[in-house]
């Protein structure tokens, strides 16, 4: 029996495990954490701690790619999520009202543009439960991997198994690395005599803070201003609110690491004060509507990174593939991470299953998908980060240094902000831009369509198009922060 070993038991690893199991493979998942999801899937946060997944308690949404992946692979997972309390957002619901009025102009592909609002611990608990119910999947907790085994094939290492921290040597027909942002795969492969995978990285230049709230009522809720979430962009930072499962909210804030004064939002009282001053978020954290149910969770050292297993046209190793954050990380503010992880993990599993006797072919097929989907998303995240960082720094009177990563990202032929504004009244533009944002298409692929670009350019923006309220100035925010200690 063919055996797959998966390093890491988070959503990416579990998605691949389900795909392999349903194709008849035996699957062993090695999870370094010894924590387990709570049996209670309600508003509690009893499975909040995941040492290997620092973003576990940050705000999340689950995009169309995530839904499509599980609808194709294991539709009962989506059914279970909704049945147990996740919020299903139909395409009509996330579409701006101005564009909805002309929805009859839409082409095929609109019906796939749904989103699920839920907390990550809740979603991961459901996915893990379904994976553990698969007959071919074994999950071992507190099992870290410290090495690989290999044999030489066509001048490169072919991975034949893993070595755990306890010294156990586990053989495998294929290994997937789903160990996350702290993956040591570059070192592990070079230890086997291979070239290091390509590794590109650039800081996102952002600190990210999240706090969970519970709704006290489930009627007369404020509207969402951005489809499936609410956003208020201040000139120097952003406040966001993601609805969650079972009557929960996820309020998030992002700012510059060098903005020392705004770091006070890591404290519960300061966080709530600022959330209450962000016009789009304030109504959601009103004590008449919701109450906090967690402390603030902070996350720093955010980097975009991309790792590829083909270098200069040759595999650095075969018999091993990267999924989830081991393959790519983008700024979490854009909400793409888990959806990319699930979609790419399912693709990698299919590539292995389609070419079981040709590991070189597997590697090239996977790398083609990296080039098609992950590279555009990586570049899109860097492009948006650079624009946002420049704007935030300018608002603080700070010089914006040139990026030091050396990563070249092309400029879009049309201002992305204009495309998004036009999409508020033009359903064709909205669909094209947001199929990329929801990961059904590669991000920014709309910018390759000359007819769409012409449509955007000739669109006149109504002068009365509603703009978000300004909100308090920085001095007012800082005064409120000073009064929260």
Secondary structure as UniProt FT lines:
FT   STRAND          3..7
FT   HELIX           11..22
FT   TURN            23..24
FT   STRAND          26..31
FT   TURN            46..47
FT   TURN            51..52
FT   TURN            54..57
FT   HELIX           64..73
FT   HELIX           75..83
FT   TURN            84..85
FT   STRAND          87..89
FT   HELIX           91..94
FT   HELIX           97..100
FT   TURN            101..102
FT   HELIX           103..105
FT   TURN            108..109
FT   HELIX           110..112
FT   STRAND          115..117
FT   HELIX           120..132
FT   TURN            135..136
FT   STRAND          137..141
FT   STRAND          145..153
FT   TURN            154..155
FT   STRAND          156..164
FT   TURN            165..166
FT   STRAND          169..171
FT   STRAND          174..177
FT   TURN            181..182
FT   HELIX           185..191
FT   TURN            192..193
FT   STRAND          198..203
FT   STRAND          207..215
FT   STRAND          229..233
FT   STRAND          237..243
FT   TURN            246..247
FT   STRAND          248..255
FT   TURN            257..258
FT   HELIX           260..266
FT   HELIX           268..275
FT   TURN            276..277
FT   HELIX           279..282
FT   HELIX           283..285
FT   TURN            287..289
FT   STRAND          290..292
FT   STRAND          297..299
FT   STRAND          303..308
FT   STRAND          310..311
FT   TURN            312..313
FT   STRAND          314..315
FT   STRAND          317..318
FT   STRAND          320..322
FT   HELIX           324..326
FT   STRAND          328..329
FT   HELIX           332..334
FT   HELIX           337..354
FT   TURN            355..357
FT   HELIX           359..369
FT   HELIX           370..374
FT   HELIX           375..395
FT   TURN            396..397
FT   HELIX           416..423
FT   TURN            424..425
FT   HELIX           427..437
FT   TURN            438..439
FT   TURN            443..444
FT   HELIX           445..448
FT   HELIX           450..458
FT   TURN            463..464
FT   HELIX           474..482
FT   TURN            483..484
//
